[in-house]
Amino acid sequence: MKAAVLVEAGKPLEIQDVEIAQPQAHEVLIRTAACGLCHSDLHFIDGAYPHPTPAIPGHEAAGIVEAIGSEVKSVAVGDAVVSCLSAFCGHCEFCVSGRMSLCLGAETRRGTDEAPRITRPDGSTVNQMLNLSAFAEKMLIHENACVRIDPKMPLDRAAVLGCAVTTGAGTVFNACNVTPGESVAVIGCGGVGLSTINAAKIAGAGKIIAADPLPEKREMAMTMGATHTIDAMADDAAAQIIAISDGGVHHAIEAVGRPQSSDLAVASLRRGGTATILGMMPLDQKVGLSAMDLLGSKKLQGAIMGGNQFPVDLPRLVDFYLSGVLKLDEMITNRIPLDKINEGFEEMKKGGAARSVIVFDQ
């Protein structure tokens, strides 16, 4: 099969022929239909986050089940599925307490003493990234890394549910528990930020303030449900948010991964408000609250993958899309073939596109 391989961090991906194993007991072989380009992939490609190479990135995907292992019960051959990087074991402390996105269950991967899932024609290992390696014509993953969806769902739009929408919507519905009427500021209007804005509207938030330096992204944020927009780079950005929200927002959600954006999120809060950091910060970066923030009962939290419970959340998101309340068509700005993946990431670096999706020949 063809795959986009990260041979060395800091260099373009290479389209190579690789071989994929047959599924073991709890594994699922999926023919990839579509995969979104996510900024998280770019962190690994550029080397900001380390990962063993060679490896195949990609984690925001949808496809059709082609084969299953002997113990798989949750999906069947022919099912349409969405993959999710937060594969879960189902029995650890985090899983049984409903925090499945925090699971580190090693059994969702193949052990070091087992044959690898992906190899080169010479038999050497190609590392699987984030349990998925979705920049490839097929994926071989644990059954708890995918979920069956309504077959009426278009798979190119289903793909972005696997990360951007799950993260943004999950943050609103799960991590923040936004109450109708509460004010929300979203800093960064890429795929995750736009999904956060859309979910805040679905949740019944009052004022939804989108902050981004690019006018075209601020305009897109309005179509997704924002009530107000500001330039995130303005010197008085925090003051503008505080004025619009009559004293600061209940929830400020950072969806970029920049220290300045996190500072803006904290500075935009009202007393008792919560800042949630979604973006992948530089690994040496710290984000904090001042003594006065603490005296005002302000809170700071992370929400990996939006704190999702994806076997439940993803089918609901599909229903939201099919009923017309979740906006995905507007979020996908480019559809490209696999061999244009490096050009897709170059466009991402420019900051204009909300989401590019690789569409595989079916």
C-alpha positions as CSV (number, residue, x, y, z in Angstrom):
1,M,0.0,0.0,0.0
2,K,1.0,3.6,-0.4
3,A,1.8,5.7,2.6
4,A,3.3,9.1,3.5
5,V,6.4,8.3,5.6
6,L,8.3,10.6,7.9
7,V,11.8,9.4,7.3
8,E,13.5,12.2,9.2
9,A,12.0,15.0,11.3
10,G,12.3,18.3,9.6
11,K,12.1,16.9,6.1
12,P,9.1,16.4,3.8
13,L,7.1,13.2,4.0
14,E,7.9,10.6,1.3
15,I,5.3,8.6,-0.5
16,Q,6.5,5.0,-0.2
17,D,5.3,1.4,-0.6
18,V,4.8,-0.3,2.8
19,E,3.3,-3.6,3.9
20,I,0.6,-4.0,6.5
21,A,0.0,-7.1,8.6
22,Q,-3.2,-9.0,9.0
23,P,-5.3,-8.2,12.1
24,Q,-4.7,-10.1,15.3
25,A,-7.4,-10.9,17.9
26,H,-8.5,-7.4,18.8
27,E,-7.4,-5.5,15.7
28,V,-9.3,-4.0,12.8
29,L,-8.0,-3.5,9.2
30,I,-9.5,-0.4,7.7
31,R,-9.4,0.9,4.1
32,T,-8.8,4.6,4.6
33,A,-11.3,6.8,2.8
34,A,-10.2,10.2,4.0
35,C,-7.8,11.8,6.5
36,G,-7.5,15.4,7.7
37,L,-4.3,17.3,8.0
38,C,-3.9,18.3,11.6
39,H,-1.4,20.8,13.2
40,S,-0.5,18.0,15.7
41,D,0.9,16.0,12.8
42,L,3.0,19.0,11.8
43,H,4.5,19.2,15.3
44,F,5.9,15.7,14.8
45,I,6.9,16.3,11.2
46,D,8.9,19.4,12.1
47,G,10.4,17.7,15.1
48,A,8.9,19.9,17.8
49,Y,7.6,16.7,19.4
50,P,9.9,13.7,19.1
51,H,8.9,10.4,17.6
52,P,10.9,7.4,16.4
53,T,11.4,7.3,12.7
54,P,10.6,6.1,10.1
55,A,6.9,6.6,11.0
56,I,3.6,7.3,9.3
57,P,1.7,10.2,10.8
58,G,-2.0,10.9,10.4
59,H,-4.7,10.4,13.0
60,E,-7.9,12.1,11.8
61,A,-9.5,9.5,9.6
62,A,-12.5,7.6,8.4
63,G,-12.8,4.5,6.3
64,I,-14.4,1.1,5.7
65,V,-13.6,-2.0,7.7
66,E,-11.9,-4.6,5.5
67,A,-11.1,-7.3,8.0
68,I,-11.3,-8.0,11.7
69,G,-9.5,-10.1,14.3
70,S,-11.1,-13.1,16.0
71,E,-12.2,-11.3,19.2
72,V,-13.5,-8.1,17.6
73,K,-17.2,-7.5,18.5
74,S,-17.7,-3.7,18.1
75,V,-17.4,-3.5,14.3
76,A,-17.9,-5.7,11.3
77,V,-16.5,-6.0,7.8
78,G,-18.1,-3.3,5.7
79,D,-18.8,-0.9,8.5
80,A,-18.1,2.8,8.1
81,V,-15.9,3.9,11.0
82,V,-14.0,6.9,12.4
83,S,-10.7,6.4,14.1
84,C,-9.5,8.2,17.2
85,L,-6.1,8.5,18.7
86,S,-7.3,8.1,22.2
87,A,-7.5,4.3,22.1
88,F,-8.6,2.9,25.4
89,C,-8.1,-0.3,27.3
90,G,-11.5,-0.3,29.0
91,H,-10.5,-1.4,32.4
92,C,-7.9,1.0,33.9
93,E,-8.6,3.6,36.5
94,F,-9.2,6.3,33.8
95,C,-11.5,4.1,31.7
96,V,-13.7,2.9,34.5
97,S,-14.0,6.4,35.9
98,G,-15.2,7.8,32.5
99,R,-11.9,9.5,31.5
100,M,-11.1,7.3,28.6
101,S,-9.0,10.0,26.8
102,L,-6.4,9.7,29.6
103,C,-6.0,6.0,29.1
104,L,-2.4,4.8,28.4
105,G,-3.3,1.2,27.9
106,A,-0.3,-0.5,26.3
107,E,-2.4,-3.4,25.1
108,T,-4.0,-1.3,22.4
109,R,-0.6,-1.5,20.7
110,R,1.5,-4.5,19.6
111,G,4.2,-5.4,22.1
112,T,7.9,-5.1,21.3
113,D,8.1,-8.9,21.2
114,E,5.4,-9.1,18.5
115,A,5.6,-8.6,14.8
116,P,5.1,-4.9,13.9
117,R,1.8,-3.8,12.2
118,I,3.6,-1.9,9.4
119,T,6.9,-2.8,7.6
120,R,8.9,-1.9,4.6
121,P,9.3,-4.5,1.8
122,D,12.7,-5.4,3.3
123,G,10.9,-6.4,6.6
124,S,12.2,-3.4,8.6
125,T,9.7,-1.7,11.0
126,V,7.8,1.4,10.2
127,N,6.6,3.0,13.4
128,Q,2.9,3.5,14.0
129,M,2.2,7.0,15.2
130,L,-0.5,7.7,17.7
131,N,-1.9,4.2,17.4
132,L,-3.2,5.0,13.9
133,S,-0.8,6.1,11.1
134,A,-3.6,7.2,8.9
135,F,-1.6,8.9,6.0
136,A,-1.9,5.5,4.3
137,E,-4.3,3.6,2.1
138,K,-5.0,1.2,5.0
139,M,-4.9,1.3,8.8
140,L,-4.4,-1.6,11.2
141,I,-5.5,-0.5,14.7
142,H,-7.0,-1.8,17.9
143,E,-10.8,-2.1,17.9
144,N,-10.9,0.5,20.7
145,A,-9.4,3.1,18.4
146,C,-12.4,3.3,16.1
147,V,-16.2,3.5,16.2
148,R,-18.9,2.5,13.8
149,I,-20.9,5.4,12.4
150,D,-24.1,5.9,10.4
151,P,-23.4,4.8,6.8
152,K,-25.2,7.9,5.5
153,M,-22.3,10.0,6.8
154,P,-20.0,11.3,4.1
155,L,-16.6,9.9,4.9
156,D,-14.6,13.0,4.0
157,R,-16.6,15.0,6.5
158,A,-16.5,12.1,9.0
159,A,-12.7,12.1,9.0
160,V,-12.5,15.5,10.7
161,L,-14.7,14.3,13.6
162,G,-11.7,12.1,14.6
163,C,-9.7,14.9,16.0
164,A,-10.6,18.5,15.3
165,V,-14.3,18.2,16.0
166,T,-14.0,15.6,18.8
167,T,-11.4,17.9,20.6
168,G,-13.4,21.1,20.1
169,A,-16.8,19.8,20.8
170,G,-15.6,17.5,23.6
171,T,-14.1,20.4,25.3
172,V,-17.4,22.3,25.3
173,F,-19.6,19.4,26.2
174,N,-17.3,17.3,28.5
175,A,-14.4,19.3,29.8
176,C,-16.2,22.7,30.3
177,N,-19.8,21.6,30.6
178,V,-20.9,24.9,29.1
179,T,-24.2,26.1,30.6
180,P,-26.7,27.8,28.3
181,G,-26.1,31.6,28.5
182,E,-22.5,31.4,29.6
183,S,-19.9,33.4,27.6
184,V,-17.1,31.7,25.7
185,A,-13.9,33.0,24.1
186,V,-12.1,30.9,21.6
187,I,-8.5,31.9,20.8
188,G,-7.5,30.4,17.4
189,C,-9.9,29.7,14.6
190,G,-8.4,26.7,12.9
191,G,-10.2,23.4,12.7
192,V,-10.3,22.8,16.5
193,G,-11.2,26.4,17.2
194,L,-14.0,26.5,14.7
195,S,-15.4,23.2,16.0
196,T,-15.3,24.7,19.5
197,I,-17.3,27.7,18.4
198,N,-19.8,25.5,16.6
199,A,-20.2,23.3,19.7
200,A,-20.6,26.4,22.0
201,K,-23.5,27.5,19.8
202,I,-25.0,24.1,20.0
203,A,-24.6,24.1,23.8
204,G,-26.5,27.4,24.0
205,A,-23.6,29.7,25.0
206,G,-24.5,33.4,25.1
207,K,-21.7,35.5,23.7
208,I,-19.2,33.5,21.7
209,I,-16.1,35.6,21.0
210,A,-13.6,34.4,18.4
211,A,-10.1,35.7,18.5
212,D,-7.7,35.2,15.5
213,P,-5.3,37.4,13.7
214,L,-6.6,36.5,10.2
215,P,-9.7,38.4,8.9
216,E,-10.8,35.4,6.8
217,K,-10.7,33.1,9.8
218,R,-12.7,35.6,11.9
219,E,-15.2,35.7,9.1
220,M,-15.4,31.9,9.0
221,A,-15.9,31.9,12.8
222,M,-19.0,34.0,12.4
223,T,-20.5,31.4,10.0
224,M,-19.8,28.7,12.7
225,G,-21.7,30.6,15.4
226,A,-19.5,33.3,16.8
227,T,-21.3,36.4,18.0
228,H,-18.3,38.6,18.1
229,T,-14.7,38.5,16.7
230,I,-11.5,40.3,17.5
231,D,-7.9,40.4,16.3
232,A,-6.0,38.1,18.7
233,M,-2.8,40.1,18.1
234,A,-4.3,43.4,19.1
235,D,-2.6,45.0,22.1
236,D,-6.0,45.4,23.8
237,A,-7.3,41.9,22.9
238,A,-8.0,40.9,26.5
239,A,-9.7,44.3,27.2
240,Q,-11.9,43.9,24.2
241,I,-13.0,40.4,25.3
242,I,-13.7,41.7,28.8
243,A,-15.7,44.6,27.5
244,I,-17.8,42.4,25.1
245,S,-18.5,39.9,27.9
246,D,-19.3,42.4,30.6
247,G,-16.4,41.6,32.9
248,G,-14.7,38.6,31.3
249,V,-15.8,35.2,29.9
250,H,-16.9,32.1,31.8
251,H,-14.8,30.0,29.5
252,A,-11.7,30.9,27.5
253,I,-10.5,28.1,25.2
254,E,-7.0,28.2,23.7
255,A,-6.9,26.2,20.4
256,V,-3.5,27.3,18.9
257,G,-0.6,26.1,21.1
258,R,1.1,29.5,21.5
259,P,2.2,30.8,24.9
260,Q,0.7,34.3,24.0
261,S,-2.6,32.7,23.3
262,S,-2.7,31.0,26.6
263,D,-1.9,34.2,28.4
264,L,-4.8,35.9,26.5
265,A,-7.1,33.1,27.6
266,V,-6.3,33.6,31.2
267,A,-6.4,37.4,31.0
268,S,-9.9,37.2,29.4
269,L,-11.6,35.4,32.3
270,R,-14.1,36.7,34.8
271,R,-13.9,35.8,38.4
272,G,-14.5,32.1,38.7
273,G,-13.9,31.5,35.0
274,T,-12.0,28.6,33.5
275,A,-9.2,28.7,30.9
276,T,-8.8,25.5,28.9
277,I,-5.7,24.9,26.9
278,L,-6.1,22.6,23.9
279,G,-3.1,23.6,21.7
280,M,0.1,21.6,21.8
281,M,2.5,24.0,23.5
282,P,6.3,23.9,23.1
283,L,7.4,21.1,25.5
284,D,9.4,23.5,27.7
285,Q,6.5,26.0,28.0
286,K,4.7,26.6,31.2
287,V,1.2,28.2,31.6
288,G,0.0,29.5,34.9
289,L,-2.2,31.7,37.0
290,S,-1.2,34.7,39.1
291,A,-1.9,35.1,42.8
292,M,-4.7,37.5,41.9
293,D,-6.1,35.0,39.5
294,L,-6.2,32.4,42.2
295,L,-7.8,34.9,44.6
296,G,-10.5,35.3,42.0
297,S,-11.1,31.6,41.9
298,K,-10.0,31.4,38.3
299,K,-9.1,27.9,37.0
300,L,-6.7,26.5,34.4
301,Q,-7.0,23.1,32.8
302,G,-5.9,20.9,29.9
303,A,-8.4,18.8,28.0
304,I,-6.6,16.2,25.8
305,M,-8.8,15.3,22.9
306,G,-11.5,17.3,24.6
307,G,-11.9,14.8,27.4
308,N,-13.9,12.7,24.9
309,Q,-15.7,9.4,25.3
310,F,-15.5,8.8,21.7
311,P,-17.6,5.6,21.3
312,V,-20.5,7.7,22.6
313,D,-19.5,11.1,21.4
314,L,-18.7,10.4,17.8
315,P,-22.1,8.8,16.8
316,R,-23.8,11.8,18.4
317,L,-21.6,14.2,16.4
318,V,-22.6,12.3,13.3
319,D,-26.3,12.8,14.2
320,F,-25.6,16.5,14.8
321,Y,-24.2,16.8,11.3
322,L,-27.0,14.8,9.6
323,S,-29.6,16.9,11.4
324,G,-27.9,20.1,10.2
325,V,-26.6,21.6,13.5
326,L,-22.9,20.6,13.2
327,K,-21.2,22.5,10.4
328,L,-18.5,20.4,8.7
329,D,-18.9,21.3,5.0
330,E,-17.8,24.9,5.8
331,M,-14.7,23.8,7.7
332,I,-13.1,21.7,4.9
333,T,-11.3,24.1,2.6
334,N,-9.3,21.7,0.5
335,R,-9.5,18.1,-0.7
336,I,-6.2,16.7,-1.9
337,P,-4.7,13.4,-3.0
338,L,-2.1,11.7,-0.9
339,D,0.8,12.7,-3.2
340,K,-0.1,16.4,-2.5
341,I,0.3,16.0,1.3
342,N,3.5,18.2,1.6
343,E,1.8,21.0,-0.3
344,G,-1.1,20.6,2.1
345,F,1.1,21.1,5.1
346,E,2.8,24.1,3.4
347,E,-0.7,25.7,3.1
348,M,-1.3,25.0,6.8
349,K,1.9,26.9,7.7
350,K,0.6,29.9,5.9
351,G,-2.4,29.8,8.3
352,G,-5.2,30.4,5.8
353,A,-6.9,27.1,5.4
354,A,-9.2,25.7,8.2
355,R,-8.9,22.0,7.2
356,S,-7.4,20.1,4.3
357,V,-8.5,16.5,3.9
358,I,-6.7,13.8,1.9
359,V,-9.3,11.8,-0.1
360,F,-8.2,8.3,-1.1
361,D,-9.4,6.6,-4.3
362,Q,-12.2,4.2,-3.3
